[in-house]
């Protein structure tokens, strides 16, 4: 589990590592949905993408804490 990330003498939250991971996974899922033409079946696209990002963020935090 990450305690703190130090960059240039400044301490940052471990979320600074988790956010890009969740963002990349969300972008890949979004790309796959558009590629398969499944994005038309989603009722509220913005809400779906935000909730997908939150789920991937929770998954990243859970997986890195269990390591």
C-alpha positions in Angstrom: 0.0 0.0 0.0 1.3 3.4 -0.9 1.6 5.8 2.0 2.6 9.0 0.1 4.2 9.8 -3.2 7.1 12.2 -3.0 7.8 14.3 -6.1 10.4 17.1 -5.8 10.2 17.2 -2.1 6.4 17.5 -2.0 4.2 14.8 -0.6 1.1 13.8 -2.6 -1.8 11.5 -2.0 -1.5 8.0 -3.4 -4.5 8.8 -5.5 -2.0 10.6 -7.8 -1.0 7.1 -8.9 -4.5 5.6 -9.0 -6.2 8.3 -11.1 -4.2 7.7 -14.3 -4.7 4.0 -14.0 -8.5 4.4 -13.7 -8.5 7.0 -16.5 -6.7 4.7 -18.9 -9.0 1.8 -18.1 -12.0 4.0 -18.6 -10.7 5.3 -21.9 -10.0 1.8 -23.1 -13.5 0.7 -22.2 -15.0 3.7 -23.8 -13.0 3.1 -27.0 -14.1 -0.6 -27.0 -17.8 0.5 -26.6 -17.5 2.9 -29.5 -15.7 0.4 -31.6 -18.4 -2.2 -31.1 -21.2 0.3 -31.5 -22.6 -0.4 -28.1 -22.4 3.2 -26.9 -25.8 3.8 -28.5 -27.4 1.4 -26.0 -26.3 3.4 -22.9 -29.1 5.7 -21.6 -27.0 8.4 -19.9 -23.5 8.2 -21.3 -21.9 10.8 -19.0 -23.2 9.1 -15.9 -22.1 5.8 -17.2 -18.6 7.0 -17.9 -18.3 8.7 -14.5 -19.5 5.6 -12.7 -17.2 3.5 -14.7 -14.2 5.7 -13.7 -15.3 5.5 -10.0 -15.5 1.7 -10.3 -12.1 1.4 -11.9 -10.6 3.8 -9.3 -12.0 1.6 -6.5 -10.7 -1.5 -8.2 -7.2 0.0 -8.5 -7.2 1.1 -4.8 -8.4 -2.3 -3.7 -5.8 -4.2 -5.8 -2.9 -2.1 -4.7 -3.8 -2.3 -1.1 -4.0 -6.0 -1.2 -0.5 -6.4 -2.7 
